[in-house]
Amino acid sequence: DARGNALSQTIENYEDKGALLDKQEVENSDFNARGNPGKTVRKNFDDAGKLIDSQVILNKKFDSRGNSLEQSIENFDDKGVLIDKQEITNSEFNSRGNAGKTIRKNYDDKGVFLDSQTIKNLKFDSRGNVLEQTVDSFDDKGAPTGRQEIVNSGFNSRGNAGKTVRKNFDDAGMLIDSQVILNKKFDSRGNSL
């Protein structure tokens, strides 16, 4: 637009040999005076150009540095049917704009509250990838259901962790198990294959 805000973007991701992995089309609107978009619509396509899914992100509140403090994300399937929704509150930003704390409330396609997570990002690398975090989970009544302590390493150029070590705890804080996950290959959406 006239103020230099990106209204439309196309992001294409390629593998190291040059083959297209996926594409995203992004539409930004409802900019505030500082140029932060109030609404972002993102459509995700596979390498053949077929729509996979889409998200509508509403940024409801920003801090003075442009970090989104409150946002909602609606996820839709390839036919435009609502899958689910998240209400997100971000806080405790570091000097690079990485949120130290995120509270995510999850809703189904009918708007029924399902559960929530409080995520504390304890350490980041220079690219903003989360190296260490805790995730505390709660049911729809607010009762704790478990905790995870996560350490990520070996990130690829798209920010996908090559290795994740996760310790799972029950609602009383007792260690249930731990996992070492080695991610060797990812699909176009960053899911480990």
N, C-alpha and C positions, 0 to 999 in steps of 0.2 A: 504494500500500500504506500501511500505518500510519505508515511513516517518510517519506512524501511522495515516494517514487520513482514515476516514471511507468511503469506496467506495460504499458499499451496507448496507442498514439497513432495518429491518422489525420492525414495531411498531404495537403491538396489544393492544387494549384497551378493558378492561373488566369492567362489572358492579360489584357492591359490592358483589353480590352473585356468581360471578365467570363466568358468561356467557359472551362470546365474543361479543363486541359491533361492532367493525370494525377493519380493518387492513390497514396499509399503507406500501407500499414498496418504498424505497427511494434509488436512485442511484445518487451519487455525482461524478463529474469529473472536469477536467480543473482547478486543484488546483494552487493557486499562491504560492510564496515562503514562505508565512506565514501559509499555510495550509487551506486557505479559498477556498471553491469550487466556480468556475466560473459558473458551471451549476449544477442544481439539477432537477431531474425528479422524481415526486412523483405520485404514483398510489394509489387511494383510493378504497378499497373494502368493501362491506357490511359484515355482520356477516356470510353470506352463501358463501362468497368468490367470489361474483359477482363484477366485475369492475363497479364502479360508475362513476368515472371521473379521470382525471389526469391533472397535471400542469407541465409546463416546466418553471423553474425559472433561469434567467440569471442574475448573479450578476456582474455588469459591472465595479464597482468601490468600493473600500473599504478604510476606514480610517486606521490609524496606529494601532488601537485597534481591527481591524477585523470587524467593523460594516459596513454593506452594505449601501453605500451612494446612489448608482443608481442600479436599477434592473428592469427587465421586467418579467411579468408573463403571460404566455399563458395558457388558460384554455380549455380543450378538453373534449368532452362527452365520453361515454363508447365505442363508435365506432371510436374514434380518430379524430373526426371532431372538428375543432376549433370553440369555442363558443365566446370567446372574449379575449381581451388583456389589460393589464394595464402597464403603464410606471410609475415607482415609484421613488421619490427622498426623501431620509431620511436625517434629520439633527438635530442639537441641542440635541445630545445624553447626557444622564446623566451618572454618574459613573458606573451604572450597565448595560449600553449598550442599554437602552430604548430610542427610538427616541422621542424627544419632538415635532418634526414637520415632517409631511409627506405630500407630494404633490402627488396625484394620478391622472393620466390622463387615461381616459377610451376610448377604441376603440372597434368597433364591429368586427365581424368575417372577414370583408372585409378590415379592417384597417382604417375605417372612424372614425375620432375623434368625440366622443359623448359629453363628458363633463369632468369636473375635480372637485376634492375636495382638500381643504387644511385642514388638520387635525392637531390640536394642542392638544397634550396630556399633560395636566396640572398637573396631580398627578397620581402616581403609588403606588401599595401596594408592600410589600416585595418580592412578586413572579413575579413582572413585569406586573400584570394586571392593565389596565387603570381604574382609579377611576373617574377621571374628564377629559372631553375633549370637544373641540368645533370642529364642522365640517362646513366649509363654502363651499357651492356648487356654481359652475359656469357653464354656458352653453358653447356650442362649440365656441362661439365668445368671451368668457371671461367675459360676463356680470353676475353679481351675481344673483342667483336664490333662495337663502335661506341660513339659518344658523340653526344649532342645537347646543344646549348646553346639554351635557349628563353627568349624574352621575350614575355610576355602583356600585353595592355592592352585597354581598352574593355569592361570587364565589365558584364554586365547584372545585374538584381536577383537572379538565381539563381546568380550566380558563374560564368557562362559567358563566356569571353574572346571579344570581338568581333574581336580581331586577335592573331595569333600569328606571331612571326618565329622560325624554327627553322633552325639551322645543323647539318648532319649531317657527322660525321667518321667515318673508317674506324677499324679497330682500331689503326692506327699513328699516329693523330692527325692525319691529312691531311684537309683539308676536301674533302668530296665535292660537296656542293651546299648551297644555302640556299633556304628557302621563306618566302613571306609568305602567310599564310592569313587571309582575311577571312571571318568567320562572320557571316552576316546573319540566319539563321533557325535555330532549334533545335527538335528534337522534344521530346516530353514527358520523355525521359530525358536531355536535355542534349546529344544528338548533333547535330552540325551538319548541316543539310540543304542 
